[in-house]
Amino acid sequence: MFEPADAPRVFALPPGVDFPRALLLGLLERIDESDPAALARVDLVVNTERMARRIRGLFDTGPARLLPRLSLLTSYPQLICRHPLPPAASGLRRRLELAQLISALLDQEPDLAARESLFALADSLAGLMDEMQGEGVPPEILHELDVSNMSEHWARAQRFLTITERYRVAQGDTALDPQARQRLAVEALIAEWDAAPPTHPVILAGSTGSRGTTALLMAAVARLPQGAVILPGFDFDQPDAVWDKLESALHSEDHPQFRFSRVMQVLDLAPSDIHRWTDTAPPSPARNRLISMALRPAPVTDSWLREGPGLTDLPEATGDVTLIEAPDPRSEALAIALRLRQAAETGQTAALITPDRMLTRQVAAALDRWDILPDDSAGLPLQLSPPGRFLRHVAGLFTRPLGADMLLTLLKHPLCHSGSERGAHLLHSRDLELYLRRNGPPFPEPSDIAAIAAALASPPPAAWSDWLASQICGQYMKGRCDLSDWVERLGRVAESIAAGSETTGSGGLWDKKAGREARAVLDELLEQAIHGGPLSAQEFSDLLGALLSQGEVRDRDAPHDRIMIWGTLEARVQGADLVILGGLNEGTWPEAPAPDPWLNRALRNQAGLLLPERRIGLSAHDFQQAACAPEVWLTRAKRSEDAETVPSRWINRLTNLLNGLTGQGGPQALADMRARGQSWLDWADSLDDAPTVDPAPRPSPRPPVAARPRKLSVTEIKRLIRDPFAIYAKHVLRLRPLDPLVKSPDALVRGIAVHAVFEVFIRNSLAHPEDLSRETFLAMSREVLARTVPWHGARRLWISRLERIADGFLTAEQRRRAKAQPIKIEAVLDHRIAALDFTLSGRADRIDMDETGNLLIYDYKTGAPPSAREQARFDKQLLIEAAVAEAGGFRDVPAAPVTEAVFLGVGGSLREVAAPLADEPPAKVLADLAQLIEAYLDAGQGFTSRRMMQKDSDAGDYDHLARFGEWDRSDKPSPEALT
């Protein structure tokens, strides 16, 4: 196939060329057509499975012929090498072993990192070990690293790395890590080739040689008698002076052609020694020259001034380039989806290339409106698949007490109770949710389930309640267990929850492809669990999430055959008519280098390991390769969810170069690129155009008199004054706000709990006056709060507040007892205004009576008590209670004059605020109350929303129903008669 040559044989294809198609074309040009078996004797080694599939697909188009022996770069050396190799160790096993070592380190030095990062640290350490083996860096180099001028962190990391390496050496060579085994196979294969080189063609195509082991194999293949290496995206337009700079400058590692300069150094080749594999021209040679110049290394960008005037074909170079600078990620995704839709209609092959998985999901969601399913090379992350989410939810049951939100999340999951009677299960779950929202408890225990089930309007079958109590509730576990126990328990509980109450087995948990992938993860974890040691529930949950995050599931549905979503690796050796480079912002493309907790940049350089810029250089090569396609879109969002973004350095370089080429029409070419992009953004915006809707008026509904409330509680009078619409919504429309599922110790809960404390204490002190002491008060407080408040932190906080006011309250209580004695705790108010056919209800926290028969009314407030002026105008609770008490409106409390009515502030501090009884006598209060009720029983009176709110920031339960925000308090109410 090849003529004999003394120099290594290296070919290349320029950026933008369809690499698999050109590879096949050059191969067919070089074989002996008269020998049908010639092609079958070729070893063709490619770097990705996707490229291998593409090559097979090109051969399948005909004519009929024998295929070359197609292999992957990762498996070829091990398949060909005749030297026996030790088995490869499980990557999970190494990960678990390293996690145990790091766990011991964190126990000794907890300031190194949080325990939540245990498995992330294990991953990074495993990656470091793999990299050392792949780059051929001996472990002894770790001892020689100079950390004398660095912080203690790096010295500590160095000590730990040496301990880790001694542990690895003690494990022996019975099982090698994958990278070590790969390098050993390559070295053994090279030794075999040195002794007896193969005479058949061996072609390695598509790799950039960024890994040490790969570069080693590439060099060996290039020196074979019939060997050849074919580089993708080689910049034939780059001057020799720039290549010389790349070879000598370490800071050029982020350049797209830097890896090729390293390959040439290893093989002692000059750029002129790299020959074209075929004469296939790139789609736009002018654009190749423009991109090449734009991506010059930073130290030589002064060449723009010298060579820039030579770019005289900018209209041709940029004519098929569109620049999208969207205001936000959603607009970017929608514009991309529109262009992909057009490509699907016109028969173009189109590919979105981006490392931003959030952008790809947004684009896929936008395409779904037109029933276009793109062929996504990455698939769906296993942790986001239904089985992945389900298993993570089940593992979360072990980590903390079951909350109502966790319970309902599991019950509503599509895999929960997937065995049979799914519909009935959802009905029971809905009823349970409404009960928990209204009544709690926030942390359901197994013992609570039977009582809750009996209280539901439609009680579920006993089997369902028993299943719920035994399989979901009560799974929280403290302490540590062996990893195998955790895995077995997870599988058992997950299968039982998935099967449901009516069946055995595992329901639909493992049925589909994602389920089978998740099952394989658990099976491997169980197989390697002996190396994991004991873990806490949280550590096991973190480990499970980390393992699931590494898996991917391809969609089971048939995707569109011409609309693709590629990662940057797949895009290196693929071709498409339209290429969209999305997410071109710094930190996304190129991605920010991942932090390395073990070796910083200087230590990596000392050890001879890859620098963080390597990944940026690979990303730059991906960009250069894709940006030279027939038609190119460059897209970015100017703003992310929370901040302004920075354009990718490659966008900056391209736009800066074009702006500087004024004599060649660069600014106009850039403006045309942006104009084309803006047209698509405008079309994307038009998709979301909606008819203009006038803002809602401030409502003031006038329901029929017969529908208006005839009974209110005394605390609702304040609401009737301040926000009448809330009374209308609650009592006329009979709407109730849905209580939050996630209960929290808010002001309402605190008020109920503290009221219960004082009620119990005062009742007990009436029977046992000697218990009117600080010790008894605090003991009862702890007992009541322990019974009524399930949040430990809130209990501690509220107890501390009660401790702060205890002395002052008891001193004041003794003064109150000296004046009068409590005669009724939680006194029931039931006052009827016969003339209006209206009833007032409510409760008074406490009513005392003095020796002369006069009454004193007290109300506990955990918030700020209302002032006397507020009580006179708005908060009339105590004034009404006092007036009703004098009228005999309290059950079991005789009618008597009220001499005092006091709010007792028992929040963070003790405060007493008396009602202005002298200024607001009972007769006036009752008359004002009757006048207020009579006004709202008039057909012409509307229930105005937010009539007299204390503050504009006050929120009401029914503000959304009134569409508050479309209007404000300056708008006049719009009465509306209802029938």
HELIX and SHEET records of a PDB file:
HELIX    1   1 PHE A   19  ARG A   30  1                                  12    
HELIX    2   2 LEU A   39  ARG A   41  5                                   3    
HELIX    3   3 GLU A   49  ASP A   60  1                                  12    
HELIX    4   4 TYR A   76  ILE A   80  1                                   5    
HELIX    5   5 GLY A   91  GLN A  108  1                                  18    
HELIX    6   6 ARG A  115  SER A  117  5                                   3    
HELIX    7   7 LEU A  118  GLU A  135  1                                  18    
HELIX    8   8 PRO A  139  GLU A  144  5                                   6    
HELIX    9   9 GLU A  152  GLN A  171  1                                  20    
HELIX   10  10 PRO A  178  ALA A  195  1                                  18    
HELIX   11  11 GLY A  212  ALA A  222  1                                  11    
HELIX   12  12 ASP A  240  SER A  248  1                                   9    
HELIX   13  13 LEU A  250  SER A  252  5                                   3    
HELIX   14  14 PHE A  258  LEU A  267  1                                  10    
HELIX   15  15 PRO A  271  ASP A  273  5                                   3    
HELIX   16  16 PRO A  285  ALA A  294  1                                  10    
HELIX   17  17 ALA A  298  VAL A  300  5                                   3    
HELIX   18  18 SER A  303  GLU A  307  1                                   5    
HELIX   19  19 GLY A  308  GLY A  310  5                                   3    
HELIX   20  20 LEU A  314  THR A  318  1                                   5    
HELIX   21  21 PRO A  329  THR A  346  1                                  18    
HELIX   22  22 ARG A  357  LEU A  367  1                                  11    
HELIX   23  23 ASP A  368  TRP A  370  5                                   3    
HELIX   24  24 LEU A  382  LEU A  384  5                                   3    
HELIX   25  25 PRO A  386  LEU A  397  1                                  12    
HELIX   26  26 ALA A  404  LEU A  411  1                                   8    
HELIX   27  27 ARG A  422  ASN A  439  1                                  18    
HELIX   28  28 PRO A  446  ALA A  455  1                                  10    
HELIX   29  29 ALA A  462  TRP A  467  1                                   6    
HELIX   30  30 LEU A  468  ILE A  472  3                                   5    
HELIX   31  31 LEU A  483  ALA A  499  1                                  17    
HELIX   32  32 LYS A  513  GLU A  527  1                                  15    
HELIX   33  33 ALA A  529  HIS A  531  5                                   3    
HELIX   34  34 ALA A  537  SER A  549  1                                  13    
HELIX   35  35 THR A  568  ALA A  571  1                                   4    
HELIX   36  36 ARG A  601  ALA A  607  1                                   7    
HELIX   37  37 GLU A  613  ALA A  626  1                                  14    
HELIX   38  38 ARG A  649  GLY A  660  1                                  12    
HELIX   39  39 THR A  662  GLN A  664  5                                   3    
HELIX   40  40 GLY A  666  LEU A  687  1                                  22    
HELIX   41  41 VAL A  705  ALA A  707  5                                   3    
HELIX   42  42 GLU A  716  ARG A  722  1                                   7    
HELIX   43  43 PRO A  724  ILE A  727  1                                   4    
HELIX   44  44 TYR A  728  VAL A  732  3                                   5    
HELIX   45  45 ALA A  747  ALA A  767  1                                  21    
HELIX   46  46 PRO A  769  ASP A  771  5                                   3    
HELIX   47  47 ARG A  774  THR A  788  1                                  15    
HELIX   48  48 HIS A  792  LYS A  819  1                                  28    
HELIX   49  49 ALA A  834  LEU A  836  5                                   3    
HELIX   50  50 ALA A  868  ARG A  873  1                                   6    
HELIX   51  51 GLN A  877  GLU A  886  1                                  10    
HELIX   52  52 PRO A  922  TYR A  936  1                                  15    
SHEET    1   A 6 ARG A  69  LEU A  72  0                                        
SHEET    2   A 6 ASP A  43  VAL A  46  1                                        
SHEET    3   A 6 VAL A 202  ALA A 205  1                                        
SHEET    4   A 6 GLY A 227  LEU A 231  1                                        
SHEET    5   A 6 VAL A  10  ALA A  12  1                                        
SHEET    6   A 6 HIS A 275  ARG A 276  1                                        
SHEET    1   B 6 VAL A 321  ALA A 326  0                                        
SHEET    2   B 6 GLU A 631  ALA A 637  1                                        
SHEET    3   B 6 LEU A 578  LEU A 581  1                                        
SHEET    4   B 6 ALA A 350  ILE A 353  1                                        
SHEET    5   B 6 ILE A 563  TRP A 566  1                                        
SHEET    6   B 6 ASP A 375  ASP A 376  1                                        
SHEET    1   C 2 LEU A 380  PRO A 381  0                                        
SHEET    2   C 2 GLU A 552  VAL A 553 -1                                        
SHEET    1   D 2 ARG A 480  ASP A 482  0                                        
SHEET    2   D 2 PRO A 534  SER A 536 -1                                        
SHEET    1   E 2 ARG A 698  ARG A 702  0                                        
SHEET    2   E 2 PRO A 973  ALA A 977  1                                        
SHEET    1   F 3 LYS A 711  SER A 713  0                                        
SHEET    2   F 3 PHE A 838  ASP A 850  1                                        
SHEET    3   F 3 ALA A 820  ILE A 833 -1                                        
SHEET    1   G 5 LYS A 711  SER A 713  0                                        
SHEET    2   G 5 PHE A 838  ASP A 850  1                                        
SHEET    3   G 5 LEU A 855  LYS A 861 -1                                        
SHEET    4   G 5 VAL A 898  VAL A 906  1                                        
SHEET    5   G 5 LEU A 910  ALA A 914 -1                                        
END                                                                             
